[in-house]
Amino acid sequence: MSELTDLVRQLVSTPSHRDEAAVARQIESWLRAETSATVTRDDAGNVIARDGTTAGSDAPTLALVGHHDVVPPASSQVRGDPDDPDAYTIETRDGRLYGRGTADMKGAVAACLVAFRDASPDCELVFASFSGEETGGDGARAAIEQGFAPDYAVIAEGSTNYSEIGVTDVVVAHKGRRASKLLASGRSAHASEPDTGVNAIYRASDAIDVVRDLEPPTTVVRGAALSGSVAVTEVEGGQAWNMIPEECVITIDERTVPDERTGVSEATNVDGVEHVVEQDLPPMACSDDAFADTALKAATAVQPGSPSHVTKPHATDAGWLAAAGTATIVCGPAEPDEAHTDTESVSVEVLQRCERIYRELAEQLWYLSWPRGWKEMRGAQSRRFGNGVLSPPARNRGDSNSNHTEPVRPHLSGVRGAQAIGRSERMTHECGIIAEGAVRLLYISSGSR
């Protein structure tokens, strides 16, 4: 067993569907024992660690984010009383770990922990494991309210097998979920004299017709289409077979997309109908193209396949962070149809891959800290580099099994990013200068890692 899989086994075996405190203490203890980071466990049960020892004072902040709560396990996934288990079971078969939380998402939390410890980042690196994700993002919202605001974040939820089998992709957008009710009110009467009352179910039926005719929201993020949906999922009304109903409740499930909503509130144009939102999990769209591209390059560097920017149908804590202003992507080991199942599992190989992706991204984030004016030129510069992604001069690490090339890195304690250096062009063995009008971009090699 590797250190990573041993850590997954420890976290998964600890029950956390009712009380998350025990696994939060495990994570906190591991961080204190294995790193020199500043570690906190807040009143909401979130565990957050910060390590800025290798970064400059103006370096960006990158957070590796997971959650340590899980949905209730099946009886086959526990030892002891299913309602109050002594431990969750975890098994290894055919290169996979089986058990509640392996995919969603203690396996990914373990990968984030190891990457956080082992990376040599050119940024302030942060680890965060939130509580209460399964109940609507309680931990993420509490952390944000307390000032958690990284510049960039990787949410380690599942992105594997999206574009093709065997590939871990980078999610640049996902749907949100809004749960609401339409409350139809009427006036009760005896069913033998229906005209003396107002039938709430008839009003509800008219409201349902409005919902049925709504167009689902759509958007496009980095060339990928993302479509929402709206559906009536429950109807409840009436008291007895011989009474005109005075109320009827319609449950609505909406899958929202960034910057677009369906017009469910239009149903309130029906007399006696009120719209009440009970839960609104925000969608996510990555707000920084350069970060999305850098994440894709990190994912490409550590796997033989060709990952893509993709979208995800499920809401995650990425939505809360994106809404708070953090540039966010989703990248993790879980595959579609694994989370919340009685046979939940995760690939050991993909766990190891994701740990390398997180480490690689932390170590390649340096150019995002360069001055804003330089980054705003990336569209024009990408034409010069010819692949639509800003890419400084690169040197191959020489690993024949990797797609990785290592960019020449700037000297972070000296000139950072771009300098206006007049119109003269010059080139030395240490500096590569790329002209764009009167501005030259300076790359200073710091040597290979």
C-alpha positions in Angstrom: 0.0 0.0 0.0 1.2 3.5 -0.8 1.1 6.4 1.7 -1.8 7.9 -0.3 -4.0 4.8 -0.2 -3.2 4.3 3.5 -4.4 7.9 4.1 -7.5 7.3 2.1 -8.3 4.1 4.1 -7.9 6.0 7.4 -10.2 8.8 6.4 -12.8 6.6 4.7 -13.1 4.2 7.7 -14.0 7.1 10.0 -17.8 7.7 10.0 -18.8 11.2 9.0 -22.4 11.2 7.8 -23.8 12.5 11.1 -20.9 13.9 13.0 -17.9 15.1 11.0 -15.7 16.1 14.0 -13.7 12.8 14.2 -12.5 12.9 10.6 -11.8 16.7 10.8 -9.6 15.9 13.8 -7.8 13.3 11.7 -7.1 15.8 8.9 -6.0 18.4 11.3 -3.6 16.0 13.1 -2.1 14.8 9.8 -1.4 18.4 8.7 0.2 19.3 12.0 2.4 16.2 11.9 3.3 16.3 8.2 3.6 20.0 7.4 4.8 23.3 8.9 1.6 25.0 7.7 -0.6 27.2 9.9 -3.6 24.9 10.6 -7.0 25.9 11.9 -10.2 24.0 12.6 -13.1 26.4 12.9 -16.5 26.2 14.6 -18.1 25.0 11.5 -15.8 22.0 11.3 -13.7 23.2 8.4 -10.0 22.4 8.4 -7.8 25.0 6.7 -4.1 25.1 6.3 -1.9 27.8 4.8 1.7 27.5 3.6 3.2 30.6 2.0 6.9 29.9 2.9 8.0 29.4 -0.7 6.0 32.3 -2.2 6.8 36.0 -2.7 4.8 38.6 -0.9 2.7 39.4 -4.0 2.2 35.8 -5.1 -1.3 34.5 -5.7 -3.2 32.2 -3.5 -4.2 28.7 -4.7 -6.5 26.6 -2.6 -6.9 22.8 -2.9 -10.5 22.2 -1.7 -12.5 19.2 -0.7 -15.1 18.2 1.9 -15.1 15.5 4.5 -18.8 14.9 5.1 -20.5 12.0 3.3 -24.1 10.9 2.6 -25.4 8.1 4.8 -23.8 4.7 4.0 -25.5 1.5 2.9 -25.6 -1.3 5.4 -23.0 -3.1 3.3 -20.6 -0.2 3.8 -20.4 -0.2 7.6 -19.3 -2.4 10.5 -21.8 -2.6 13.4 -25.1 -0.8 13.7 -26.0 0.9 10.3 -27.5 3.8 12.2 -24.5 4.2 14.4 -21.6 2.3 12.9 -18.3 1.7 14.6 -16.5 2.3 11.3 -17.1 2.3 7.5 -15.8 -0.7 5.6 -13.2 -0.1 2.9 -11.9 -2.8 0.5 -9.3 -2.9 -2.3 -10.2 -4.9 -5.4 -8.9 -4.7 -9.0 -7.0 -1.5 -8.4 -9.9 0.3 -6.8 -10.9 1.4 -3.3 -14.5 0.6 -2.3 -16.4 2.3 0.4 -18.6 5.2 1.4 -16.6 8.4 0.7 -13.9 6.9 -1.5 -15.2 8.8 -4.5 -17.2 11.6 -2.8 -14.7 12.6 -1.6 -12.3 11.5 1.0 -10.1 10.0 -1.7 -9.6 13.4 -3.3 -9.1 15.0 0.1 -6.2 12.6 0.7 -4.7 13.5 -2.7 -5.0 17.2 -1.8 -3.3 16.6 1.5 -0.3 14.8 0.0 0.0 17.4 -2.8 -0.2 20.3 -0.3 2.7 18.8 1.7 4.9 17.8 -1.2 4.5 20.7 -3.7 7.1 23.4 -4.1 4.7 26.1 -5.1 5.3 29.5 -6.6 2.2 30.8 -4.8 0.6 30.8 -1.3 -0.7 27.2 -1.2 -3.9 26.6 0.9 -5.6 23.3 1.8 -9.2 23.4 2.8 -11.6 20.6 3.7 -15.1 21.8 4.3 -17.9 20.4 6.4 -21.6 20.2 5.3 -21.2 20.1 1.5 -23.8 17.4 1.2 -26.3 19.6 3.1 -25.9 22.6 0.8 -22.4 24.0 1.3 -22.7 24.9 5.0 -18.9 24.8 5.6 -18.0 26.6 2.4 -20.4 29.4 3.2 -19.1 29.7 6.8 -15.5 29.9 5.6 -16.3 32.6 3.0 -18.2 34.6 5.7 -15.0 34.4 7.8 -12.9 35.7 5.0 -11.8 32.7 3.0 -11.0 34.2 -0.3 -8.2 32.6 -2.4 -7.4 34.0 -5.8 -7.7 30.5 -7.4 -9.2 27.2 -6.2 -9.3 23.6 -7.4 -12.3 21.8 -6.1 -11.3 18.2 -6.1 -14.8 16.8 -7.0 -15.0 14.3 -9.9 -13.9 15.2 -13.4 -12.7 11.7 -14.6 -14.2 9.9 -17.6 -16.0 13.0 -18.8 -14.5 13.6 -22.2 -13.4 10.0 -22.6 -12.7 6.9 -20.5 -9.5 6.9 -18.6 -8.9 10.7 -18.8 -9.1 13.2 -15.9 -10.5 16.4 -17.3 -10.8 20.0 -16.1 -14.3 21.3 -15.4 -14.7 25.0 -16.2 -18.4 25.3 -15.5 -21.1 23.4 -13.7 -24.8 23.7 -13.1 -26.4 25.0 -9.9 -29.6 23.8 -8.3 -32.5 25.8 -7.1 -35.2 24.0 -5.1 -38.4 26.0 -4.7 -42.1 25.6 -4.2 -45.2 27.2 -5.8 -47.9 27.6 -3.1 -51.4 27.8 -4.5 -54.1 29.1 -2.2 -57.8 28.8 -2.5 -61.0 28.7 -0.4 -62.4 25.4 0.9 -66.0 24.4 0.4 -68.1 21.3 0.3 -67.5 19.4 -2.9 -71.3 19.3 -3.6 -71.1 23.1 -4.1 -67.8 23.7 -5.7 -68.7 27.2 -7.0 -68.8 28.4 -3.4 -65.1 27.8 -3.0 -61.9 28.4 -4.9 -60.1 25.3 -6.0 -56.3 25.6 -5.1 -55.5 22.5 -7.2 -57.0 24.2 -10.3 -54.8 27.2 -9.6 -51.8 24.9 -9.1 -52.6 23.3 -12.5 -52.5 26.6 -14.2 -49.1 27.3 -12.5 -47.8 24.0 -13.7 -48.8 24.9 -17.3 -46.6 28.1 -16.9 -43.6 26.0 -15.7 -44.1 23.4 -18.5 -43.8 26.1 -21.2 -40.6 27.7 -19.8 -37.5 27.4 -21.9 -34.5 25.9 -20.0 -31.5 28.2 -19.6 -28.4 27.7 -21.7 -25.0 29.2 -21.8 -21.6 28.6 -23.4 -18.3 28.5 -21.3 -15.0 28.3 -23.2 -16.8 26.7 -26.2 -18.7 24.1 -24.1 -22.5 24.4 -24.0 -24.2 24.0 -20.7 -28.0 23.6 -20.5 -30.2 23.8 -17.4 -33.6 22.4 -16.8 -36.8 22.9 -14.9 -39.3 20.3 -13.7 -42.2 19.8 -11.4 -41.2 16.9 -9.2 -44.0 16.8 -6.5 -47.6 18.0 -6.1 -49.4 17.8 -2.8 -52.9 19.1 -2.1 -56.4 18.4 -0.9 -57.8 17.2 2.5 -60.6 14.9 1.6 -62.5 13.5 -1.4 -65.6 15.7 -0.6 -63.8 19.0 0.1 -62.7 21.7 -2.4 -58.9 22.1 -1.5 -57.8 25.4 -0.1 -54.1 24.8 -0.7 -51.8 22.9 -3.1 -48.0 22.8 -3.0 -45.9 22.2 -6.2 -42.2 21.3 -5.8 -39.9 22.6 -8.5 -36.4 21.4 -9.4 -34.3 23.8 -11.4 -30.8 23.2 -12.7 -29.3 26.6 -13.3 -26.4 27.8 -15.4 -24.1 30.8 -14.9 -25.9 34.1 -15.4 -29.1 32.5 -16.6 -32.3 31.5 -14.8 -35.7 30.1 -15.8 -38.7 32.3 -15.1 -40.4 30.1 -12.5 -41.6 33.3 -10.8 -43.8 33.9 -13.8 -46.2 31.4 -12.3 -47.1 34.0 -9.7 -49.1 35.7 -12.4 -51.7 33.0 -11.6 -54.1 34.3 -8.9 -53.3 32.9 -5.5 -49.9 31.5 -6.4 -46.7 32.4 -4.4 -43.1 31.3 -5.2 -40.8 30.4 -2.3 -37.1 29.4 -2.9 -35.9 26.9 -0.3 -32.4 26.2 -1.6 -30.2 27.9 -4.2 -26.9 26.2 -4.9 -25.0 28.5 -7.3 -23.6 27.4 -10.7 -20.0 27.9 -11.5 -18.0 29.3 -14.4 -14.3 29.8 -14.2 -13.7 33.5 -14.3 -10.1 33.4 -15.5 -9.2 31.8 -18.8 -5.5 31.7 -18.0 -6.1 29.7 -14.9 -8.3 27.3 -16.7 -5.6 26.9 -19.4 -2.9 26.4 -16.8 -5.0 23.7 -15.0 -5.5 21.9 -18.3 -1.7 22.0 -19.0 -1.1 20.5 -15.5 -3.6 17.8 -16.2 -2.1 17.1 -19.6 1.4 16.9 -18.2 0.8 13.9 -15.9 -1.4 11.5 -17.9 -1.1 9.8 -21.3 -4.5 10.8 -22.5 -5.7 14.2 -23.7 -7.9 16.0 -21.2 -10.3 18.7 -22.1 -12.2 21.6 -20.6 -15.6 20.1 -19.8 -18.8 21.0 -18.0 -20.4 19.1 -15.1 -24.1 18.6 -14.3 -23.8 18.7 -10.5 -23.5 21.6 -8.1 -20.4 21.7 -5.9 -18.7 24.0 -3.4 -17.1 25.6 -6.5 -20.3 27.5 -7.0 -20.0 29.3 -3.6 -16.3 30.2 -4.1 -17.0 31.4 -7.7 -19.8 33.6 -6.4 -17.5 35.1 -3.8 -14.9 36.1 -6.5 -12.5 33.1 -6.6 -11.4 31.8 -10.0 -12.4 28.2 -9.7 -12.1 24.9 -11.6 -13.1 21.4 -10.7 -10.7 18.5 -11.1 -10.7 15.2 -9.3 -10.7 11.4 -9.4 -14.4 10.5 -9.0 -16.2 9.2 -12.1 -19.8 9.7 -13.1 -22.3 7.4 -11.3 -19.9 6.5 -8.4 -20.9 9.0 -5.7 -23.7 8.2 -3.3 -24.0 4.6 -4.5 -23.9 1.3 -2.5 -20.9 0.3 -4.6 -19.0 3.6 -4.5 -15.3 3.3 -5.5 -12.3 5.2 -6.8 -9.3 4.2 -8.9 -6.0 4.1 -7.0 -4.2 5.1 -10.2 -6.4 8.1 -10.8 -6.0 9.2 -7.1 -2.2 9.2 -7.7 -2.7 11.1 -11.0 -4.8 13.8 -9.3 -2.2 14.2 -6.5 0.3 14.9 -9.3 -2.1 17.3 -11.1 -2.6 19.4 -7.9 1.2 19.5 -7.3 1.9 20.4 -10.9 -0.6 23.2 -10.9 0.8 24.7 -7.7 4.2 24.7 -9.2 3.1 26.2 -12.5 1.0 29.0 -11.2 3.7 31.6 -11.2 2.8 33.6 -14.3 -0.7 34.3 -13.1 0.9 36.6 -10.5 2.4 38.8 -13.2 1.0 42.3 -13.6 -2.5 42.6 -14.8 -1.6 44.6 -17.9 0.6 41.8 -19.1 -2.1 39.1 -18.5 -4.6 41.2 -20.4 -2.3 40.8 -23.4 -2.5 37.1 -23.3 -5.1 36.9 -26.1 -2.7 38.7 -28.5 0.3 36.8 -27.3 -1.5 33.5 -27.7 -1.7 34.1 -31.4 2.1 34.4 -31.4 2.5 31.1 -29.5 -0.1 29.6 -31.8 -2.2 27.3 -29.6 -4.7 29.6 -28.0 -3.1 29.2 -24.6 -0.4 31.5 -23.3 2.8 29.5 -23.2 6.2 30.9 -22.3 9.4 29.2 -23.7 9.5 25.6 -22.5 12.1 22.9 -22.0 11.2 19.2 -21.9 11.8 17.3 -18.7 12.9 14.3 -20.7 10.2 12.0 -19.4 9.2 9.9 -22.4 6.0 8.8 -20.6 4.8 12.3 -19.9 3.4 15.1 -22.0 5.2 17.6 -19.6 7.3 20.5 -20.7 8.7 22.8 -18.1 8.3 26.5 -18.7 11.2 28.8 -18.1 10.2 30.4 -14.8 10.7 34.0 -13.8 12.9 35.0 -10.9 10.1 35.7 -8.4 12.2 38.0 -6.1 13.3 40.1 -9.0 11.6 41.3 -12.1 8.1 39.8 -12.1 6.3 39.4 -15.4 6.4 42.2 -17.9 8.6 45.3 -18.2 8.4 48.1 -20.6 11.9 48.1 -22.0 11.6 50.4 -25.1 11.7 49.4 -28.7 15.0 47.7 -28.9 15.1 43.9 -29.2 17.7 41.9 -27.5 18.3 38.3 -26.6 20.7 36.7 -24.2 21.1 33.1 -23.0 19.2 34.0 -19.8 16.4 36.1 -21.2 13.8 35.6 -23.9 12.1 38.8 -25.0 9.0 38.8 -27.0 7.8 42.0 -28.7 4.2 43.2 -28.8 4.2 46.8 -29.8 6.4 48.8 -27.4 6.1 46.2 -24.7 8.6 43.4 -24.3 7.9 40.3 -22.1 10.9 39.2 -20.1 11.4 35.6 -19.0 14.3 34.9 -16.7 15.3 31.3 -16.2 15.7 30.1 -12.6 17.1 26.8 -13.7 15.5 23.4 -13.7 13.8 22.0 -10.7 
